Amino acid sequence: MRKEIELLAPAGSKESLIAAIQNGANAVYLGGQSFSARASANNFSDEELAEAVLYAHFRDVRIYVTVNTLLDERELEKAVDYIYYLDTIGVDGIIVQDLGLAKVIKENFSNLELHASTQMTINSLEGGMFLEKNGFNRIVLARETPLSEIKLMKENLNLQIEAFAHGALCISYSGQCLMSSMIGGRSGNRGRCAQPCRKSYEIIKKDGEVLKDSRGYLISPKDLYTLENLEKLIDAGVDSIKIEGRMKRPEYVATVINSYRKGIDGLSIKGEEKLLKQAFNRGFTKGLPFNDFGKNLVDSTRPDNRGLKVGDIIDFQNRNAVVEFFEDINEGDLLEFQTQNGHKTINANKTYPKGKAIIPVYFKVIKQGEVRRIHNMKHLEKARKTYEVDNKKREIDLKFIAHIGEYPKLKLVSREYEEEVLGDKIVEESINSPATFENIQKQLEKLGNTGFILKNLEIDIEDNIFMPVGVLNSLRRDIIEKLEDRIRKNTIRKSQKININKNPKSIEKTKIKFSVSLDNKEQFEKIKIGDIDRFYLRFLDVGTYKSLLEKGKEVYYRSPKILFHKDYNSLKEQTKHIPMTGVVIDNLGGFIAFGDENLIGDMGLNIFNSHGIDFLRENNMKDIILSPELTFHQISEIRRRTDATLESIGYGFLRVMTMKHCPFSLIKKCEYKRNCEVCNFKEGYTLRDEKNVDFKTKRENDLSIIYNSYPISIIEHLDKVSESGIDYLLLDFTFEENPQEIIDEFVNARYKKTSILNERLKEKWGNITHGHYFRGVD
C-alpha cells in the first residue's frame, strides 16, 4: 500500500484557503502580515489566522505558517512573540529560513513542527543530516535537487521531504540570490524580491561588443509542471507535493489543487495540462530534477503569463481585427493581441463562436499575429463553484449500539479522535413499530451543514427495539458537538511566553585583521602575504597550503556553495592529504561533511543575528562571515550579544545569483548533456540589463554565477568597521589580476593613510558600492 502523500496548497487570502481545502488539499501554507517571504501577498491577520486554523482542523487539514525571512536582533524578539501566538492558536508547523529563529522554536515550542524553508538551500543528504541532527521535522528541498539525491535522502533520513511540483520558479538557488537586494534594496531573503530575473538582458562579448540579437529574458524560468511525473517524485521519496502560488487568485489555487489531487489519487489527468496552462503559465518545464535545461527551462521571448493561443489575426480593417478563432470565446474573456509594440489585451465584448470574427480594438494589430486567451471566464466560474459549497468534510466512523434494558450508545472515530455518548433513556422493547437498520441509518447520516461526512456506519441492535427518532437525532447532535469541542480544545494550546533578550554589552573597538579570498593560484602568486592574517582559497594545491602554514598563516579551503553527496565524498578525498587550518563552508551540509575540521561559516549561511551564531557554534562553527545584507548598526547589535569572531566583506564582487541554468545555453542551444569546461562562454561574458548596467558571469562546477555590477569597497569607512565590532574584513578577489594593489591600499588605510582606491575602482569598473552597510534592505 502506498504511503499517504500530502498535497500542500498555497493561500494568500481567506478565499484561497477555502479554495485549496475544498479542492482536496491535505495541508495549506500561508503567511501572516509580518515575517513572510511573500510580503506582497494579502496574507492573514492574527484573527484570520486563528479562524483559518479552526476551519482547516475541522476538515482534517493541517496549517503551516511561513516565518521564512531573515531577522535582525530586534525583529527576532518580535518574531518570538508571534511564534508564541501561532502556538496558542494551534498552527501545525512553522516554515523558517532564519537559523536563530529555528533555534528558539526548537528549544521552546515543542508542539510546532519545524520545517526548513527552501531558502535554506538544502539540496544534499548532508544538508538533510544536519537538519535531522538539529531537531527539524521537514525539509523543503531546493528546487534543483536531483531525484537520485532525493532517493538517497529518503533512504537515510527520518525526515519528511517536501518538494515543489507546480508554479513559479526562482532561477537562482533560493536563499542565495542577492540580485534584487543589491540592485534596489529589496531583498528576496526578506520577502521583497523585485524579480530582476524577469527583466531582459543582452550578452556582452569578451571584446566588449554586444552579441547580435541576444537581447531577451535570459534568466526568466518557465513555470514548473510535474503532473505527469508525480509518480517519479513520489517513488523518489517525496512525502509532500507543494504547489507554489500564494500571490495567485483563488481560482488558480482551486484549479491547480484539483488537478494535482487527481494526479495523486491516480485518476485520469487527460486535459488537465490545458486547464493548468489556461489558469496561468509562462510556458511549462518539468524542472531540473527531470533534466530540463536551456530552452526547456527558460523561454527568452517573454517573462509573463501567456495563456493559450485561441486564434490567428488574418486582417486589420478600420480599427477592427479579423480573427480566425480555433475555440469558442466567452463574453468577458481576456484576449491578448500582438502589436508592433508588444502585446495588448482587451476583454471580449460578447460571445464569439469558433470561426471567423470581427473584434473591435483600440490599437493596431499585426496581421498573421496570434490571439491568446489570458483569462477564460467559463473556467474561472467553474473554479469558483468548486469552493462556493462546503464539500470538503472530515470523515467519521459511527457505531450505534442499542440493547434492551441498557442506555443506547453512539461511538465515533475520526483519525486520532474517539468519542462516545449515551442516551438518557433505557432501551425498551417495541410494541408496534420496531426500529430498523434503514431508519437508524437515515437519522444518523443526517450531518447537514456540519464539517463532517459519514464514512462507515456500524449498527449493533437487538431485534424488536423501540428507538424514537428524537433519541437518534439527539445522540447524533451530541456526539458531533463533542467532537467539535474536542477539536477546538486540541487546536487551542497553552503555551509559554519566553524572553530571548540577551544583556547587550558595550562594544570595544576592534583592531581590524584582513582575510583574503583568492579564486586561483595565479592570483596567489602575485601577492605578498605579510599583512594578511587569513587566506581563503577556492583551489586545492598542496604546495600553496603548506607554504602558508609554514609562514604561520591561517589557510582555509573555501568550499563551493552547492554540493551533492557525491561531491562531498570527492572533496573529502581531495582534501584528506592537504594540510590546512580548516574549511569555509557555504551550505549547511558542510557541517556534516567537514565536521572534524575548523569551520568558518560563509555568507551563504545568511547569518543575521546572534542566535543564529549560537546555533552554528553548537555545531562546531569557529567563526562566521556575516550576511552582506546587514548594516553597520545591525552588526553592532550582534556584536553586543556575542563574543564570536565576526567577519564581514570589505572588498569584492558579490555573487548575486548562483544557478544551475546557463544564460548562454539559449544561444548555444545546449541541452542537459553539455561540456561546460571547454565552452567559450565559461568566463569573460557579461549580461547587460535594461538600464545598461553590466553583470559579470562565470561558469564553474556546473553552476552559473552572476556577480554584482560593481565591487563593494568600504576602504573609506574602516573606523565604522572597527566601531561595529568586526574582527576580520574580507577582501574577496575574483576577476582581479593583481590583488596586491588593493590589499596594499586597505592595509595602508588601516594606518589612516589616505587612499585613492575608490577613484581607481570607479575608473576601472564604472562605480563602487558600499553594499548595505548604510542603506540596509527592505
N, C-alpha and C positions, 0 to 999 in steps of 0.2 A: 504494500500500500504506500502511495506517495505521501511524503510529508505535507503538512498544511503550508501552503505558500501565502504569504501576506501580500495583499495588493495595497500599496501605500499611496494615498492621494494627496495632492496639494490643496490648500484652501487659503485664499487671501481675503475672504469675506464670509459672512454667515451663510449667504446663499450658495456659495461654492462648497461650503462644508456639507450642507444638506444635499446638494447635487452629487457630491462624492459618495456619501453614505447611501443614498437611495439607489445609486447605480452599482453598489457592490463592493465598495472599499472596505477592507478589514481594519485599516488604520488611516489616520489623517495627520499630516504635519502642517503646522500653522505657526504664525508669529504673533507676538504681542506688539504693542506700539513702541517698544524700545528693544534694543539689542538684537535686532533681526537682520539677517543678510538679504532680505528683500524689503528694505526700508520704504520703498516707493509703492508697495502693495497697500491695500486698505488696512489690513491687519485687524487685530481684535483688541478691544479694550479689556480691562481686567474683568469687568462684569460679563462681557460677551464670552470671554474665555471660560468662565465658570459655567455659563449656560451651555457652551459647546461641549464641555466635558460630560455633563449630565446627559445631554442629547445623545452623545456618542455611546456612553456606557449603557444607557437603557437599550441600545441596539447592538450591544456586544462589539463595539468598535473602540479601538484604542486611539488616544490622542498624544502626539509628540509635539513639543513646543521647541521652536528654533530659538536658541540664545547663542547664535553662532557668529558673533563678531568679536574682534579683539577689544579688550577693555583695559583702560589705564587704571591706576590705583584708585582714583576716586570713583570711576564708573563701576569697578568691580564691587566696591562696597554697596552701591545702589543695586547692582545686579543680584547680590546675595539676598537682599530683601525681596526682590522679585521672585527668586527661586523658592524662598520660603512661602510666598503666596501661591505659586504654582503647585507646591507640595500640598498645601492645605485644601486646594480645590480638586485634588485627585488626578492631576496630569500623570500619564503613564511613563513618559520618558522625556529627557532633555537632550537636544542636539547641540553640541558645543564645538567650538574651534579653540577657544582660549584655554591654554593649559592651566592657568591659575584658577579659572572658574571650575574646570574639571576636578582639580584637587579639592576645592571647597565642597563640591557636590559629593564626591566620593567619600569624604570624611564626615559629612554632616547630614546628608539626605539619602538615607539608605532605601527609602521607598521608591526613589526615582531611578529608572533605568538611565544609564549614561551612554549616549550614542556619540561616536566620534564623527563629526561632520566631514564631508568630502573636502572641506577646506583644510583638513589636517594632512592631506596628501598621503593617505595610506594606500599603497599600491603593491605591497610585498608581504610575504609570510612574516618576515622580521618585524615589519610595522604592526602586523596583527598580534604578534607575540608580545610586543611592547604594551599594546593596549590591554591585552588579557592580563598580563602581569600587574597592570596598574588599575584593575577593577572596572574596566569598561564592559558593557554588555553587548555592544553592537558596533560594527564598522560600516560606515557609509563609504564604499570604495571609491577611489579615484576612478574617473570615467575611462581612463586609458588602460585599466588593469586587464591583462590577457586572461582568457578562460583557463589556461594552464595554471596561472598563478592563483586564480580563484579556487580551483580544484585543490591545489596544494594547501591553501589556507584552510579550506573546509576540512580536509583530512587531518590537519594538525592543530586546529584551534577549537576551543569550546565557546565560540562567539557567534552571535547572529551576524549574517552577512547581507548587507543591503546594497543593491545596485540600481543605478539609473537605467530605465528601459525606454523612456519616451520623453521627447521635448527638447528644449533649447540646450545647447552645449556651450561650455567655455572652451575656447581653443587652447588656452594655456592650462597647465595643471592648476586646479583650483587651490587657492591659498598661496600660489607662487606667482601671482600676477600683480605687478605694481604699475602697470601702464596708465590706467585711469588715474591712479593716485599721483603719479609723477607729472602727468600732463596737466591736470586741473585740480588736484587735491581731493578728488572723490575716490575714496578707497573701496575696492572690492572686498577687502578684509573687514570693512565696517558697514557693508550693506549699501554702498553708494555708487557702485560701478557705473561709469558713463558709457560703457561699451565701445571703447575705441576699436575693438575687433570688428565692429560693424561698419567702420569707415573704409573708404577706398585708399589704396596705396599704389604707387608705381615703383618700379625697380630701377635703382641706380647702379650702373656697372662699375667695375673697378677703376675705370678711367674717368669716372665722374659723369659720364653721359647717361641719359635716360634710355632704358631698354624700350625700343619701339613697341607701341601697343600693349604695354604691360600694365597700364592703369586698370585696377579692378579691386574687388573685395577679396583680397588675397588671404585674409585670415578670418573670414566670417564663415563659421561652420554651418552646415545644414542641420536640420533637426533630427534628433535620434528617433529611430523607428525599429523596434525589435519584436513586434507582434509575431512575426513568422519565425523568430528564433528564440522564443521564450523557453522552449524545452531545453535548448542548449545551455541557456543561463541557469535554469533550474538544475539540470544534470551536473553542472559545474559546481553547484553548492550554494547558489543564491537562495536565501530564505525570504527576502522581501524585495518585491518588484516595485521600484519607485518611479512615479510619474512626476515630471517637472511641470511647474505652471502656477505658482502662487500669484502671479500677476495677470493670469488669464481670466477671461469671463467664465461665469458658472456653466454656460452651455458647453464650453470647451471641456471643462472638467467632467461634466456628465458624459459627453461623447467618448472621451478617451478612456475613462474608467469603465464604461460599459463595454467597449471593445476589448480591453485587456482582461476584464472579468471573463468574457467568453473564451479568450485565449487560455487563461489559467485553468478554466473548468473543462477544457477540451471540447468546447462547442465549435461549430463552424465559424470561421472568420472570413468567409468569402464576402467580398465587397467592403470589408472594414477599412482597408487601406485607403480607398477612395473617400470614405466618410471622414477619416482622420486627416487626410490632406485638405478636405474642404473646411474642416474645423480650424486648422492653422498649419501652414508648412512653409519652410524656407527651402524646400526640397528635402528629401529624406535620405538618411545614411544609416547603415547598420551599426556604424561606430567602429572605433579602433579595436575593441575586443574581437570583432569579426573581420578584421583586416581591411576595412575600408580606408583608403588613403588617397591623397591627391584630389582629383576631381570627384572621387566618390565620397569624399569627406567635406569638401568645400566647393561651393559654386561661386565663382568670382563675378558673376554677372549682376547679382543683386543680393542685398542682405536681409530682405524683409519678407513678410507673408505674401505668397504669390497665388494662393487659392488654386483653382483648377481652370484649365482652358475650356471654354464653352463655345467659342466661335471664332470666325475669321472676318476681318473687315474687307469687304470686297469693293467698296466705293465710298466716297465722301462728297455729298452734294448739299449746298445751301445749309450748312451747319447741321446736317443730318448724316449719321454714319449708317451705311448699308451693311448689314451684318448677316452672315450665314451662321445661325446657331445650330449646334450639334445636340443641344438639350433644351427642354422647356425652361423658360425663365419666369421666376415669380415676381410679382409686384413687390418692390422694396429690396430686391437683391442688390448687393453692392457689386457693380461691374467695373472692371478696370480696362482702359483702352491704352494702346501705345500711341504716343505723340512724338513729335520731334524733340521735345524737352523732357522725355521720360514717360512715366505712367501717370494717368489721371483717372479719377473714379467718379461715377455717378450712381445714384440709386435708380433702379428700373421704375419708370413711372406707371407701368402696368404689366400685366402678364403677356409674355411673348412665347408663342408655341415654337417648337423646333422648326427650323427652316429659315427662310429669308425674312428679315425685319428691318424697319427703318427706325433708328434711335435718335431722338433729338439730343445733341450735345452742345456744350458752350465752348468747345475747343476743337482745334483741327487735329484730326487723327491721321495715322499713317495707313495708306492703302496696303493691303496684304498683311497688315499687322494683326495681332491676335487680341481677342477679348477673353478676359479671365473673370471668373466669379470669385470674389473675395469672401462674401458672406452669402449663404443660401438661407433665405427666410424660412423655408419649409423645414430645413434641418435644424435651425435654431428653435423653431416652435416645437418640433418633435423632441428635441433635447430638453426643453423646459418642461414638457409634460411628464418626463421621467421622474422629476423630483417635486412636482406640484402636489402629488398624492403620497402619503406616507406608506410606502410598500415595504420598506426595509425594517424588519422587526426581529427582535431577539427570539430565538426558538426555545420553546419549553416542552418538557415531557410531563404529563399528568398521570397520576394513578388514583382512581376513586375506589374506596373500599366501604362497603355497607353490609353489615351482618345484623340480623335481628337481635335486639337486646343490647346493642353497642351503639356508640356515637358514630355517625358517618365521618369518614376521614378523607381528606384530599391532600395528596403529596405532589410536590413539584420539584423537578430537577432542571437546571439551566446552567450548563458548564460547571462553574465552581460553586454555584448556589444550590442549596437544598432547603425547601420549606415544607411545612405541614400545618394544616388547620383542621379543627374538629367542629362538627355541627353542634348546636346547643340542644338538640332533641334526640332521644334514643330512637333507633330504627324500629319500626313496628311492622307487623305482618299486614299485607294489603287485604282488604275485604272485597273490593270491586275492581280496582284498576292497578295491577302490579306494575312497577317500573320496568321498562325495557332498556336494553343496551342502546337502542336508537334514540330514545327520549333523553337518556342521560348524556349521550354524546352530543346531541343537539344543543343542550344547555351549556355544557362545559366548553364547547368550542366557540362560543359567542364572546370573542375577545375584542370585538369592535374597534374603537379608537385607541386602544391601549398600544403600547410599543412592543407587543408580544404576539407570536403566532404559534399555534399548536402543531408540534411535530409528531408526537406519539401520544396516544391515549390508551391506558390500560384500565379495564373495569373489572373489579372483583366484587360481585354481589351474590347474595343468596337469591334463590327463586322466591317469587311471591312477596317482595318487599314493597312497602309504601314509601315513596320518596317524592315529596312535593317539589314542584318547580322552584318555589321560593327558596327552599333549602339549598338546592343546587346552585342557584344564582348567587346566594349569599356566600357559599363556600368559594365559588369562583372569584367573586369580588374580593373576598378577604385574603385569599392566597396571592392574588395579583398585587393588592395593596401591600402585603407583607414583603413580596419580592421587590417592589418599587422602593419601599422603605429601606430594605437591606442594601440595595444597590446604591441608594443615596447616601446611606451611612458609611458604606465601604468606600465610596468615592471621596467623601469629605474626611480628611485626615487631621489628626492632631500632629502638629509639627513644632519644632523648637526654633525660635529666633536665635540667630547667632551673631556674634560680633567678630569680624575678622580684622578689625583695625589693629595695626601694629603701633608701637610707640615710636613715632618718627624721631630720628636723631639729627643733630646738626651735621652739616657737610664740611669736611675738611678738604681744601683744595688739593687736588692730586698733582703729582709730578708726572706729566704725560710720557708714556712709553709708546714706541711705534712697533706695530706689526705690519709686515709686508707680505702681500699675496702675489704670487707670480704664476702665470699661465704656462710658461715653457722654460726650458733650460737656457735658451738664447738670452732671455731677459736676465736670468740669474748671472750669466757670465759677464754682464755689463755693469754689475752693481758692486759697491763697496759694502761690506757687511758690518762695519764697526759701530754705526749709530742705530742699528736695527736690533730690537730685543727679541722679536719672534719672526719666524718665517712660516708662511703657509704656502705649500707647493701643490699645484694641481697635477704635477707629473711625478713619476717614480723613477729615481735614479740613485743607486746605492752610493756612488761617489759623492754626489751633491749632499745627501743627507749626512753622510759620515763626516764630511769636511766641516759642516756647520756645527755638528755636535762637538767635534774636536776643538772648535774655537769657542766653545762654551755658550752657543746659541740654542734657543729652543727651535725645533723644526717639526712641523706637523704636516701630515698629508691632508690636503683639503679635498674631501671625497665628493663625488658628484651628487647633485640634488636628487636624481631619480635612479634608483637601483632596484632590480628584482632579485629574487632568491639566488638565481644562478650567478648574477653579477656580484652579489655579496660574497658568495663562495669563491669566485675567481679573484676578487680583490683581496680577500683574506690570505689566499695562497700567494698572491704577488707581493703583499706587504710583509709576509712572515719573516723574510730574511733581510729586510731593510731596517736599519737602526733609525729610530725616530722618537721624539718626545711623546707623540700621541697623534690623534686623528681629529680633524674638524668635521663634524657631521651636520648635514643639512636636511636630514629626514629622520623621523623617529625610529625607523628601522635600524639606524646606525647604532642605537643604544644596545641592541641585541647583538648585531654583527661584530661590533668592536668594543663590547662591554668590558674587556680586560685592559683596554688602553686608557691613557689620559684623554678625556674627551672635552672638546670645546664645541659648544652649540653655535651653529652658523645662523645667518639672518633668516633663512627659510623656515626656522622653527617658530618665527613670529612671536618672540617674547615681548610682552607689552606691560608686564607688571611683576612685582617681587614674588608673588605667589607662584607664578609660572617658573621663576628661577628656583624657588624652593622645590617645586615638583621635579625639575630636572636634576637638581643636586641630589635628591633622594635616589636618582637613577644613575649616579656615578658621573654626572657632569662636573667638570672642573671650573670652567669659565664660560661666559656667554657673549656672543656678538649680538647686540640688541637689534630689534626691528628698525629698519631705516625710516619707518613712518612716525617715529617718536620725535617730539620736540625736546629742546634742552630742558624745559620746565618738567615735562613728564619724566625725563631721565633722572632729574634731580629728585623727584618724588620716589622713584625706585631706589635711588642711592640712599635715601633717608631710611629705607626699610630693609636693606640687605647689606651684608658685608662681602657679598660675592664680588669677584673681579669682573668689572664691566668693560665692554669694548664696543666701539661704535665706528661707523665708517667716516673717514676724514677726506678721502680722495677716491675717486673711481667712477667707472661707468656701471651703474646698477643694472642687473639683469631684470628687465621689466616683464618679460614673458619667457617661460620655459614650456615648450610644446613638442609633442610628437610630430605634429604636422610640419611640413616644409612648404613655405610660400612659393618656392621656386619649382616645386613639383607640378604646379599648374602650368608652368611654362615648358618644363621638360617632359611633361606627360608621364611622370613616374607613377608606378603602381606600388602595391605593398612590397613587392620584391624590388630592391633598389641597391645601389652601391654608392653610398654617401661618401666613403673615404676618398674616392677618386673623382668626385664631382667638382666641376669648375665653380659651382655656386657655394661650395662649402664655406668659404670665407672671403671677405672683401666686398660683398654686395650689401646694398643698403635699401631699406624701404622708406619712401618719401610720402608723407601724409598729405592731406588736402590743404594744409597751410604751409606746404613746402619745408616742413621740418623732417630731418633725416634720422633714421634709427638704424644703427649698425646691426648686422646679424652674423651668426656663426652656427655651423652645424657640427655638433660633437656628441659622441656616444648615442647616436641615432636620435638626437634631440636638436631642435632649432632653438637658439637663444636670440631674443631681441633685446638689445641694450638701450638704455635711455639715450636721448638725443645729445645730451650734454653731460660732462662729468660733474660729480659733486666735488666741490673744493671748499673747505672751511678753514683754510690756512689763516684767514684774517680774524678768526674767532677762537683761537686756541685758549684764550682766557675763559671763554664760556665753557669750553670743553673741560677745563680744569675745575671751574666753579660748579659744574654739574656732577662732578664726582666720577668722571670717566677715567678709567685707568689706562686703557690702550686705545690708540687711534689707528684704525686700519687704513693702510694705503693699498688699494686693490688695483693691480695692473692687469690689463687685458691686451689692448691694442698698442700700448706704448712701446716703442722700440728702445728707448733709453730711459728707464725708470729712475736712474740715479739723479737726473736733473731735478725731478720732483721731490725725491727723498731729501736731497740737499736743502731745497727750499723749506720743507717742513721742519727739518732739524734746526736750521738757522732761525726759523720763526719761533721755535720753542725758546730760543735765547733772545727773543724780542728784536731780532733783526728784520728790517723792512723787506717785504717780498713783492716781487713783480710777477709772481707765478700766475695769478688770476688773469692779468692782462695778456700774458703769453698764451694761456689756455684759451682765452676768448678769441685771440687771433688765430689759433690753430683749429679750434673746434666750433667757433661761431658764438659760443657763450659758455657760461658755467651755471651751476645751480647750487644752492645751499640745501637742497633736499627739503626735508620737512622740519629742520631744526627750529625754524622760526614760525612757519605758517601752519604746521600741523596738517591733519587730514579730517575731512568730514566723516 
